[in-house]
Amino acid sequence: MSKEELEKKAMVSLLAIASAWYDQMKAGEIPSISLPSRTKYNIEYDDASEVWKYGDKESMRTAASAKSATHLLKMAYVIGFIKQQLRENRSSTLREMYYISEGWKRAKFGAQDESNFLIEDLEILSDVPREGFHLHPEENGASIYGPMRIREETRRGMKTIHCQDDVGQAGYTIPNNVENIEFVDHDAKFVIAIETGGMYDRLIENGFDEEHNAILVHLKGQPARSTRRMLNRMSMTWDLPILVFTDGDPWSYRIYGSVAYGAIKSAHMSELLATPKAQFLGLRPSDIRDYNLPSDKLTEKDVEALKAELTDPRFATDYWKKEINLQLEMNLKSEQQAFAARGLDFVTKKYLPARLADMGII
């Protein structure tokens, strides 16, 4: 869908929400909306798209209660704000919209989490991503380094960029809206999405991208939606293997989960943001044991998170059950940089080549 088509769909869909409220009131009914329940107990695997989506459980929000009426009031203000923004061809950050609401009197938001959640509601109701509303996060900062060429729309027209030859050591910064990027060509065999900046820098410094024709993506912790969309597009456009390399703790497994399976709060966007073919490269609990890596004891929150993942349908595979139960048994976690205890070249010369060979990538 082109930028213009997406904007038109956003305008029509959002105004249809407000129009439905008007029709409800005209018929003597209390205005309401129905939305899917956004919990891990209401996500289901969709065989056709191979991603996790919301199930049939829904919650009704009706103006019959003061709390829900205020929520609908805030939604109406946001729809009006987005309508004006689209008509003027302006854009804003999610943070700016939160502050703009200060002038909306009873419709102002108490915290940004509340305004972010409402934007997600509108995405679900309109079937339009927030980029179609001209809304984006405050910053991204994730980057790519490797043998691929893209063409990006800039204020000075289209610009072609090679993500090795035309960028510095930090790589090409992924923009907030990756729909404006055209994928030209590549010489890569696979993509490694890396959680930490230290490991991303280590692979670049050691020339891993050149030696193995690899595209390296710095996730910058929990990846932004634009980063996940970029990985999705590389997988769909070029059919490249996507491998996720994280720390060995429950929070990092959720980073992999958000890339491969989709995040619970954005399950309505899974087909755009999730990469079902993504594989977990490490760091695995079994790596902590097999390589005797420096490690720390699990905290109570770590243990709670691991046990929660055992009941999460996205991790309901024999592989994850085996690894998570092993970690609970060892009561240990470790970081990517722990491989440095075996030497600065160990991760690029020993660990990654061995893992990639076991996985049939090289």
Helices and strands as residue ranges (DSSP letters): H 3-26, E 32-36, G 40-42, E 43-46, E 51-54, E 58-62, H 66-87, E 92-93, H 94-100, G 101-107, H 112-126, G 130-133, E 135-136, E 143-145, E 148-154, E 157-162, E 172-173, G 178-180, E 181-186, E 190-194, H 197-205, H 208-212, E 214-218, H 225-238, E 242-245, H 250-260, G 264-269, H 270-273, E 279-282, H 285-290, E 296-297, H 300-310, G 313-315, H 318-330, E 332-333, G 336-342, H 346-346, I 347-351, H 352-358
